[in-house]
């Protein structure tokens, strides 16, 4: 092996020429600087990790606030919804009040009469609407005794004088009266007085029947 001394293996010139105590002090200072550098880096890394950990709950809290804002209804929306519901209720109440003010129209299924192959139907009308009815058209649906729909037709019952009881009849061709189970007043097609059309609300009709066959709405 060569006895050549490498340049970096030689003690510094200051150490060779100075006192041993001074050399030891310099070595101690160098060692302290070398140890301090890694510790400083480790401390920075630890501080960064703690900062990131502290940031995560804040992000989670923000997400919670966003969800709350998205799902919580505003007072304005609730107020608008309540106002809309109140408007609908007021409208229905006004309609019912107008209908009641007009009075009632009573219709009674009074008689079914067989005339050859025709079933003749007798209705009794009682007009308590405080005005003459110049137009009255009813859409009727006929059911048999088993509950099946047999036919649909329109009955024109006008005119009917106010405060007057009137008997109206119509014929059902090719029908046996014994097969008539129920008669439905499906719609009030038209109703009008001297001043024009009236509310076509079936609820203003009072229906009754003196037979086994039912008259309903």
C-alpha positions in Angstrom: 0.0 0.0 0.0 1.3 3.5 -0.8 2.3 5.8 2.0 1.2 8.8 0.1 -0.8 11.2 2.2 -3.9 12.5 0.5 -4.5 16.3 0.7 -7.9 16.0 2.5 -6.4 13.6 5.1 -3.9 16.1 6.3 -4.8 18.1 9.4 -5.4 21.8 8.6 -2.4 24.0 8.7 -3.9 25.9 11.6 -4.2 22.7 13.6 -0.6 21.8 12.8 0.8 25.1 13.8 -1.6 26.2 16.6 -2.2 24.9 20.1 -4.0 21.7 20.7 -6.7 23.5 22.7 -7.5 25.8 19.8 -7.8 22.8 17.4 -10.2 21.0 19.6 -12.4 24.2 19.8 -12.5 24.4 16.0 -13.4 20.8 15.6 -16.2 21.1 18.2 -17.6 24.1 16.3 -17.5 22.3 13.0 -19.3 19.3 14.5 -21.9 21.5 16.1 -22.7 23.2 12.7 -22.9 19.8 10.9 -25.4 18.5 13.5 -27.5 21.7 13.6 -28.2 21.6 9.9 -30.2 18.3 9.8 -32.0 19.2 13.0 -33.2 22.5 11.5 -34.5 20.6 8.4 -36.3 18.1 10.5 -37.9 20.9 12.5 -39.2 22.6 9.3 -40.6 19.3 8.0 -42.4 18.7 11.3 -43.8 22.2 11.3 -45.1 21.8 7.7 -46.8 18.5 8.6 -48.6 20.1 11.6 -49.7 23.0 9.5 -51.2 20.6 6.9 -53.0 18.7 9.7 -54.4 21.9 11.1 -55.7 22.8 7.6 -57.7 19.6 7.1 -60.3 20.3 9.8 -60.8 23.8 8.3 -61.5 22.3 4.9 -63.9 19.8 6.5 -65.7 22.6 8.3 -66.1 24.6 5.1 -67.6 21.6 3.4 -70.1 21.3 6.2 -71.0 24.9 5.8 -71.6 24.5 2.1 -73.9 21.5 2.6 -75.9 23.4 5.2 -76.3 26.4 2.8 -77.4 24.1 0.0 -80.0 22.2 2.0 -81.4 24.9 4.3 -84.5 26.6 2.6 -84.6 30.4 2.7 -87.3 32.3 4.5 -88.3 34.0 1.2 -89.0 30.6 -0.5 -91.0 29.4 2.5 -93.0 32.6 2.4 -93.7 32.3 -1.4 -94.8 28.7 -0.9 -97.2 29.7 1.9 -98.5 32.6 -0.2 -99.2 30.3 -3.1 -101.0 27.8 -0.9 -103.1 30.6 0.6 -104.0 31.9 -2.8 -105.2 28.4 -4.0 -107.3 28.0 -0.8 -108.8 31.5 -1.3 -109.6 30.7 -4.9 -111.4 27.4 -3.9 -113.3 29.2 -1.2 -114.5 31.9 -3.5 -115.7 29.3 -6.1 -117.6 27.4 -3.4 -119.1 30.7 -2.1 -120.2 31.7 -5.6 -121.8 28.3 -6.2 -123.7 28.5 -2.9 -125.0 32.0 -3.6 -126.5 30.7 -6.9 -128.7 28.3 -5.0 -129.2 24.6 -5.7 -130.7 22.5 -8.5 -132.3 19.2 -7.4 -132.6 16.2 -9.8 -134.5 13.1 -8.8 -134.6 9.8 -10.7 -138.3 9.1 -10.4 -139.4 6.3 -12.8 -138.2 3.8 -15.4 -140.9 2.7 -17.9 -140.5 0.0 -20.4 -142.1 0.9 -23.8 -141.5 -2.0 -26.2 -137.7 -2.1 -26.6 -137.3 1.4 -25.2 -136.6 2.3 -21.5 -138.2 5.6 -20.7 -136.5 7.6 -17.9 -138.3 10.2 -15.8 -136.4 12.9 -14.0 -137.9 15.5 -11.6 -136.1 18.9 -11.6 -136.5 21.5 -8.9 -134.9 24.8 -9.6 -134.0 26.7 -6.5 -131.4 28.9 -8.2 -133.5 32.1 -8.1 -133.4 32.5 -11.9 -134.7 30.8 -15.0 -132.4 28.2 -16.6 -132.4 28.8 -20.3 -129.7 26.2 -21.0 -129.1 22.9 -19.1 -127.1 20.1 -20.6 -126.1 17.0 -18.6 -123.6 14.3 -19.7 -125.0 11.0 -18.4 -123.3 7.6 -18.2 -125.5 4.5 -17.9 -124.3 1.4 -15.9 -125.9 -2.0 -16.0 -126.8 -4.0 -12.9 -123.3 -5.7 -13.0 -121.5 -2.3 -12.9 -120.4 -2.2 -16.5 -120.8 0.9 -18.6 -123.4 0.5 -21.2 -123.6 3.9 -22.9 -122.9 7.7 -22.7 -125.3 10.3 -23.7 -126.3 14.0 -23.3 -129.6 15.2 -21.9 -130.9 18.6 -22.8 -133.3 19.5 -19.9 -133.8 23.3 -20.5 -135.8 25.4 -20.0 -136.6 25.2 -16.3 -138.3 28.1 -14.6 -137.1 29.4 -11.3 -138.9 28.1 -8.1 -140.5 25.5 -10.3 -140.7 21.7 -10.3 -140.5 20.2 -13.8 -140.6 16.6 -15.1 -138.3 15.7 -18.0 -138.1 12.4 -19.7 -135.9 10.8 -22.3 -135.8 7.4 -24.0 -133.1 4.7 -24.0 -133.6 2.7 -27.2 -132.9 -1.0 -27.2 -132.6 -1.0 -23.5 -134.4 -3.1 -20.8 -135.2 -1.0 -17.8 -134.5 -4.0 -15.6 -130.9 -3.8 -16.8 -130.4 -0.2 -15.6 -128.3 -0.3 -12.5 -126.9 3.2 -12.0 -126.9 6.5 -13.8 -124.0 8.8 -13.4 -124.2 12.6 -14.0 -120.6 12.8 -15.3 -120.5 16.4 -16.3 -122.5 19.6 -16.3 -121.9 20.5 -19.9 -123.7 23.8 -20.0 -125.9 25.8 -17.6 -127.0 29.4 -18.3 -129.5 31.9 -17.1 -130.9 35.1 -18.6 -127.6 36.9 -18.1 -125.4 34.2 -19.6 -123.4 31.2 -18.5 -123.4 30.0 -14.9 -120.7 28.1 -13.1 -120.7 24.5 -14.5 -120.0 22.8 -11.2 -121.6 19.4 -10.6 -121.3 19.9 -6.9 -124.3 22.4 -7.0 -126.6 19.5 -8.0 -128.6 17.7 -5.3 -129.3 14.1 -6.6 -131.7 11.5 -5.3 -133.5 8.4 -6.6 -136.9 6.7 -5.7 -135.8 3.5 -7.4 -133.3 0.7 -6.9 -131.3 2.2 -9.7 -129.0 4.9 -8.3 -128.5 8.5 -9.5 -125.1 9.8 -8.5 -122.3 12.2 -9.4 
